[in-house]
């Protein structure tokens, strides 16, 4: 039996990110997703929305059919 896996090249928050400290955030997504680690990628609120900023993923955790990201926001394009 296979495991469904989605490859992502940007972080889409849909406003569900949680600030951990300073510029570090946590985001839980449904399903198993693979992200690039330690390289800058786009952060957006929606897939088609404007670029919110740039982030670097520090950690990806898979458990119970969900993926939890810990990322650092390294640049912010909008304060909204």
N, CA, C and O atoms as a GROMACS GRO file, in nm:
protein
  320
    1UNK      N    1   0.084  -0.118   0.000
    1UNK     CA    2   0.000   0.000   0.000
    1UNK      C    3   0.088   0.123   0.000
    1UNK      O    4   0.183   0.132   0.078
    2UNK      N    5   0.058   0.218  -0.086
    2UNK     CA    6   0.138   0.339  -0.099
    2UNK      C    7   0.097   0.448  -0.002
    2UNK      O    8  -0.010   0.444   0.058
    3UNK      N    9   0.184   0.546   0.011
    3UNK     CA   10   0.156   0.661   0.098
    3UNK      C   11   0.146   0.785   0.009
    3UNK      O   12   0.242   0.816  -0.062
    4UNK      N   13   0.034   0.857   0.011
    4UNK     CA   14   0.024   0.978  -0.070
    4UNK      C   15   0.120   1.084  -0.018
    4UNK      O   16   0.130   1.107   0.102
    5UNK      N   17   0.192   1.148  -0.111
    5UNK     CA   18   0.291   1.248  -0.075
    5UNK      C   19   0.284   1.363  -0.174
    5UNK      O   20   0.277   1.341  -0.294
    6UNK      N   21   0.284   1.485  -0.122
    6UNK     CA   22   0.275   1.604  -0.206
    6UNK      C   23   0.407   1.680  -0.194
    6UNK      O   24   0.459   1.699  -0.084
    7UNK      N   25   0.461   1.725  -0.307
    7UNK     CA   26   0.584   1.804  -0.310
    7UNK      C   27   0.547   1.951  -0.321
    7UNK      O   28   0.476   1.990  -0.413
    8UNK      N   29   0.595   2.033  -0.227
    8UNK     CA   30   0.562   2.175  -0.224
    8UNK      C   31   0.687   2.259  -0.239
    8UNK      O   32   0.793   2.226  -0.185
    9UNK      N   33   0.674   2.370  -0.314
    9UNK     CA   34   0.788   2.459  -0.336
    9UNK      C   35   0.761   2.599  -0.281
    9UNK      O   36   0.839   2.691  -0.306
   10UNK      N   37   0.652   2.615  -0.208
   10UNK     CA   38   0.622   2.741  -0.139
   10UNK      C   39   0.542   2.708  -0.014
   10UNK      O   40   0.480   2.602  -0.005
   11UNK      N   41   0.542   2.800   0.081
   11UNK     CA   42   0.465   2.784   0.204
   11UNK      C   43   0.336   2.864   0.186
   11UNK      O   44   0.340   2.986   0.166
   12UNK      N   45   0.221   2.796   0.193
   12UNK     CA   46   0.090   2.862   0.184
   12UNK      C   47   0.026   2.850   0.322
   12UNK      O   48  -0.009   2.741   0.366
   13UNK      N   49   0.009   2.963   0.390
   13UNK     CA   50  -0.032   2.962   0.531
   13UNK      C   51  -0.183   2.961   0.553
   13UNK      O   52  -0.229   2.904   0.652
   14UNK      N   53  -0.259   3.021   0.465
   14UNK     CA   54  -0.404   3.038   0.481
   14UNK      C   55  -0.437   3.099   0.618
   14UNK      O   56  -0.546   3.078   0.672
   15UNK      N   57  -0.343   3.175   0.673
   15UNK     CA   58  -0.362   3.244   0.800
   15UNK      C   59  -0.357   3.153   0.922
   15UNK      O   60  -0.396   3.195   1.030
   16UNK      N   61  -0.310   3.030   0.907
   16UNK     CA   62  -0.309   2.933   1.017
   16UNK      C   63  -0.174   2.918   1.085
   16UNK      O   64  -0.157   2.830   1.170
   17UNK      N   65  -0.078   3.000   1.048
   17UNK     CA   66   0.055   2.990   1.110
   17UNK      C   67   0.050   3.041   1.253
   17UNK      O   68  -0.031   3.127   1.287
   18UNK      N   69   0.138   2.986   1.338
   18UNK     CA   70   0.146   3.027   1.478
   18UNK      C   71   0.288   3.075   1.505
   18UNK      O   72   0.385   3.006   1.476
   19UNK      N   73   0.298   3.195   1.562
   19UNK     CA   74   0.430   3.249   1.596
   19UNK      C   75   0.485   3.176   1.717
   19UNK      O   76   0.418   3.162   1.819
   20UNK      N   77   0.608   3.127   1.703
   20UNK     CA   78   0.675   3.059   1.812
   20UNK      C   79   0.757   3.158   1.894
   20UNK      O   80   0.744   3.166   2.016
   21UNK      N   81   0.840   3.234   1.825
   21UNK     CA   82   0.922   3.338   1.886
   21UNK      C   83   0.981   3.421   1.774
   21UNK      O   84   1.007   3.370   1.666
   22UNK      N   85   1.003   3.547   1.799
   22UNK     CA   86   1.065   3.638   1.703
   22UNK      C   87   1.010   3.614   1.562
   22UNK      O   88   0.891   3.638   1.537
   23UNK      N   89   1.093   3.567   1.469
   23UNK     CA   90   1.051   3.544   1.331
   23UNK      C   91   1.032   3.395   1.300
   23UNK      O   92   1.037   3.356   1.183
   24UNK      N   93   1.011   3.312   1.401
   24UNK     CA   94   0.990   3.169   1.382
   24UNK      C   95   0.842   3.136   1.394
   24UNK      O   96   0.772   3.185   1.482
   25UNK      N   97   0.795   3.051   1.302
   25UNK     CA   98   0.654   3.015   1.296
   25UNK      C   99   0.638   2.864   1.283
   25UNK      O  100   0.729   2.794   1.238
   26UNK      N  101   0.520   2.815   1.323
   26UNK     CA  102   0.484   2.676   1.307
   26UNK      C  103   0.356   2.672   1.224
   26UNK      O  104   0.267   2.756   1.240
   27UNK      N  105   0.347   2.574   1.137
   27UNK     CA  106   0.229   2.559   1.052
   27UNK      C  107   0.199   2.411   1.033
   27UNK      O  108   0.286   2.334   0.992
   28UNK      N  109   0.076   2.372   1.064
   28UNK     CA  110   0.034   2.233   1.048
   28UNK      C  111  -0.054   2.222   0.924
   28UNK      O  112  -0.152   2.295   0.911
   29UNK      N  113  -0.019   2.130   0.834
   29UNK     CA  114  -0.093   2.109   0.710
   29UNK      C  115  -0.144   1.965   0.707
   29UNK      O  116  -0.079   1.874   0.759
   30UNK      N  117  -0.261   1.945   0.648
   30UNK     CA  118  -0.318   1.812   0.636
   30UNK      C  119  -0.243   1.731   0.530
   30UNK      O  120  -0.205   1.786   0.427
   31UNK      N  121  -0.222   1.605   0.555
   31UNK     CA  122  -0.154   1.516   0.460
   31UNK      C  123  -0.003   1.521   0.475
   31UNK      O  124   0.051   1.603   0.550
   32UNK      N  125   0.063   1.432   0.404
   32UNK     CA  126   0.209   1.427   0.405
   32UNK      C  127   0.263   1.512   0.292
   32UNK      O  128   0.228   1.493   0.175
   33UNK      N  129   0.350   1.608   0.328
   33UNK     CA  130   0.404   1.702   0.230
   33UNK      C  131   0.555   1.710   0.245
   33UNK      O  132   0.608   1.704   0.356
   34UNK      N  133   0.622   1.723   0.133
   34UNK     CA  134   0.768   1.734   0.132
   34UNK      C  135   0.805   1.876   0.091
   34UNK      O  136   0.753   1.927  -0.009
   35UNK      N  137   0.893   1.940   0.166
   35UNK     CA  138   0.937   2.077   0.141
   35UNK      C  139   1.088   2.084   0.136
   35UNK      O  140   1.155   2.002   0.200
   36UNK      N  141   1.144   2.179   0.061
   36UNK     CA  142   1.290   2.199   0.067
   36UNK      C  143   1.328   2.260   0.202
   36UNK      O  144   1.258   2.348   0.253
   37UNK      N  145   1.436   2.214   0.258
   37UNK     CA  146   1.483   2.262   0.388
   37UNK      C  147   1.610   2.345   0.369
   37UNK      O  148   1.694   2.314   0.285
   38UNK      N  149   1.622   2.450   0.448
   38UNK     CA  150   1.743   2.535   0.454
   38UNK      C  151   1.769   2.617   0.327
   38UNK      O  152   1.882   2.659   0.304
   39UNK      N  153   1.666   2.638   0.246
   39UNK     CA  154   1.681   2.731   0.132
   39UNK      C  155   1.561   2.826   0.134
   39UNK      O  156   1.452   2.786   0.172
   40UNK      N  157   1.580   2.950   0.092
   40UNK     CA  158   1.469   3.047   0.092
   40UNK      C  159   1.359   3.008  -0.008
   40UNK      O  160   1.388   2.976  -0.124
   41UNK      N  161   1.232   3.009   0.038
   41UNK     CA  162   1.118   2.985  -0.049
   41UNK      C  163   1.010   3.088  -0.018
   41UNK      O  164   1.010   3.151   0.087
   42UNK      N  165   0.916   3.105  -0.112
   42UNK     CA  166   0.809   3.203  -0.099
   42UNK      C  167   0.711   3.164   0.011
   42UNK      O  168   0.682   3.046   0.031
   43UNK      N  169   0.660   3.265   0.081
   43UNK     CA  170   0.554   3.247   0.180
   43UNK      C  171   0.435   3.329   0.132
   43UNK      O  172   0.447   3.449   0.108
   44UNK      N  173   0.318   3.263   0.118
   44UNK     CA  174   0.196   3.330   0.072
   44UNK      C  175   0.080   3.290   0.162
   44UNK      O  176   0.083   3.184   0.224
   45UNK      N  177  -0.021   3.375   0.170
   45UNK     CA  178  -0.143   3.340   0.245
   45UNK      C  179  -0.229   3.243   0.165
   45UNK      O  180  -0.290   3.152   0.222
   46UNK      N  181  -0.236   3.262   0.032
   46UNK     CA  182  -0.308   3.171  -0.057
   46UNK      C  183  -0.220   3.141  -0.177
   46UNK      O  184  -0.126   3.215  -0.205
   47UNK      N  185  -0.250   3.033  -0.247
   47UNK     CA  186  -0.168   2.992  -0.362
   47UNK      C  187  -0.161   3.103  -0.467
   47UNK      O  188  -0.054   3.130  -0.521
   48UNK      N  189  -0.274   3.166  -0.496
   48UNK     CA  190  -0.280   3.269  -0.599
   48UNK      C  191  -0.258   3.410  -0.543
   48UNK      O  192  -0.256   3.506  -0.620
   49UNK      N  193  -0.241   3.423  -0.412
   49UNK     CA  194  -0.227   3.553  -0.349
   49UNK      C  195  -0.091   3.616  -0.368
   49UNK      O  196   0.000   3.557  -0.426
   50UNK      N  197  -0.080   3.739  -0.316
   50UNK     CA  198   0.047   3.811  -0.324
   50UNK      C  199   0.150   3.748  -0.233
   50UNK      O  200   0.118   3.682  -0.135
   51UNK      N  201   0.275   3.769  -0.269
   51UNK     CA  202   0.387   3.720  -0.190
   51UNK      C  203   0.391   3.794  -0.057
   51UNK      O  204   0.400   3.916  -0.054
   52UNK      N  205   0.385   3.719   0.054
   52UNK     CA  206   0.391   3.777   0.187
   52UNK      C  207   0.535   3.801   0.228
   52UNK      O  208   0.567   3.902   0.291
   53UNK      N  209   0.622   3.708   0.192
   53UNK     CA  210   0.763   3.720   0.229
   53UNK      C  211   0.840   3.598   0.184
   53UNK      O  212   0.795   3.521   0.099
   54UNK      N  213   0.957   3.580   0.244
   54UNK     CA  214   1.043   3.467   0.214
   54UNK      C  215   1.076   3.397   0.345
   54UNK      O  216   1.106   3.462   0.446
   55UNK      N  217   1.071   3.266   0.343
   55UNK     CA  218   1.100   3.189   0.463
   55UNK      C  219   1.198   3.077   0.436
   55UNK      O  220   1.218   3.035   0.322
   56UNK      N  221   1.259   3.030   0.545
   56UNK     CA  222   1.350   2.916   0.539
   56UNK      C  223   1.297   2.810   0.637
   56UNK      O  224   1.285   2.836   0.757
   57UNK      N  225   1.265   2.694   0.584
   57UNK     CA  226   1.212   2.586   0.668
   57UNK      C  227   1.327   2.524   0.746
   57UNK      O  228   1.430   2.484   0.690
   58UNK      N  229   1.307   2.516   0.877
   58UNK     CA  230   1.407   2.458   0.967
   58UNK      C  231   1.380   2.311   0.994
   58UNK      O  232   1.473   2.232   1.009
   59UNK      N  233   1.249   2.274   1.002
   59UNK     CA  234   1.214   2.137   1.039
   59UNK      C  235   1.082   2.098   0.976
   59UNK      O  236   0.990   2.180   0.968
   60UNK      N  237   1.071   1.973   0.930
   60UNK     CA  238   0.948   1.916   0.877
   60UNK      C  239   0.920   1.789   0.956
   60UNK      O  240   1.007   1.702   0.967
   61UNK      N  241   0.799   1.778   1.012
   61UNK     CA  242   0.761   1.659   1.089
   61UNK      C  243   0.635   1.598   1.030
   61UNK      O  244   0.539   1.668   1.001
   62UNK      N  245   0.637   1.466   1.012
   62UNK     CA  246   0.520   1.393   0.964
   62UNK      C  247   0.466   1.309   1.078
   62UNK      O  248   0.541   1.237   1.144
   63UNK      N  249   0.335   1.317   1.101
   63UNK     CA  250   0.270   1.232   1.202
   63UNK      C  251   0.119   1.236   1.181
   63UNK      O  252   0.062   1.341   1.153
   64UNK      N  253   0.055   1.121   1.194
   64UNK     CA  254  -0.090   1.110   1.190
   64UNK      C  255  -0.154   1.182   1.071
   64UNK      O  256  -0.247   1.261   1.088
   65UNK      N  257  -0.103   1.155   0.953
   65UNK     CA  258  -0.154   1.212   0.827
   65UNK      C  259  -0.150   1.364   0.825
   65UNK      O  260  -0.240   1.427   0.770
   66UNK      N  261  -0.048   1.422   0.886
   66UNK     CA  262  -0.030   1.567   0.880
   66UNK      C  263   0.119   1.601   0.877
   66UNK      O  264   0.204   1.521   0.916
   67UNK      N  265   0.147   1.721   0.831
   67UNK     CA  266   0.284   1.771   0.823
   67UNK      C  267   0.291   1.899   0.904
   67UNK      O  268   0.208   1.988   0.888
   68UNK      N  269   0.392   1.908   0.992
   68UNK     CA  270   0.412   2.028   1.070
   68UNK      C  271   0.546   2.090   1.030
   68UNK      O  272   0.651   2.026   1.035
   69UNK      N  273   0.540   2.217   0.989
   69UNK     CA  274   0.659   2.292   0.948
   69UNK      C  275   0.701   2.387   1.059
   69UNK      O  276   0.616   2.446   1.127
   70UNK      N  277   0.830   2.402   1.076
   70UNK     CA  278   0.884   2.510   1.158
   70UNK      C  279   0.971   2.590   1.062
   70UNK      O  280   1.067   2.538   1.005
   71UNK      N  281   0.938   2.718   1.046
   71UNK     CA  282   1.013   2.800   0.951
   71UNK      C  283   1.044   2.937   1.009
   71UNK      O  284   0.978   2.986   1.100
   72UNK      N  285   1.147   2.998   0.951
   72UNK     CA  286   1.188   3.133   0.990
   72UNK      C  287   1.154   3.226   0.875
   72UNK      O  288   1.192   3.201   0.761
   73UNK      N  289   1.084   3.334   0.906
   73UNK     CA  290   1.053   3.436   0.806
   73UNK      C  291   1.176   3.527   0.797
   73UNK      O  292   1.210   3.596   0.893
   74UNK      N  293   1.242   3.528   0.681
   74UNK     CA  294   1.365   3.606   0.667
   74UNK      C  295   1.344   3.740   0.598
   74UNK      O  296   1.428   3.830   0.609
   75UNK      N  297   1.232   3.754   0.528
   75UNK     CA  298   1.198   3.885   0.472
   75UNK      C  299   1.046   3.896   0.465
   75UNK      O  300   0.976   3.797   0.446
   76UNK      N  301   0.997   4.018   0.482
   76UNK     CA  302   0.854   4.046   0.483
   76UNK      C  303   0.825   4.150   0.378
   76UNK      O  304   0.886   4.257   0.377
   77UNK      N  305   0.731   4.119   0.287
   77UNK     CA  306   0.697   4.212   0.179
   77UNK      C  307   0.580   4.304   0.215
   77UNK      O  308   0.562   4.408   0.153
   78UNK      N  309   0.502   4.264   0.315
   78UNK     CA  310   0.385   4.342   0.354
   78UNK      C  311   0.363   4.328   0.504
   78UNK      O  312   0.390   4.222   0.561
   79UNK      N  313   0.314   4.433   0.567
   79UNK     CA  314   0.286   4.424   0.708
   79UNK      C  315   0.141   4.384   0.735
   79UNK      O  316   0.101   4.374   0.850
   80UNK      N  317   0.062   4.362   0.630
   80UNK     CA  318  -0.080   4.324   0.647
   80UNK      C  319  -0.092   4.176   0.667
   80UNK      O  320  -0.203   4.125   0.683
   0.00000   0.00000   0.00000
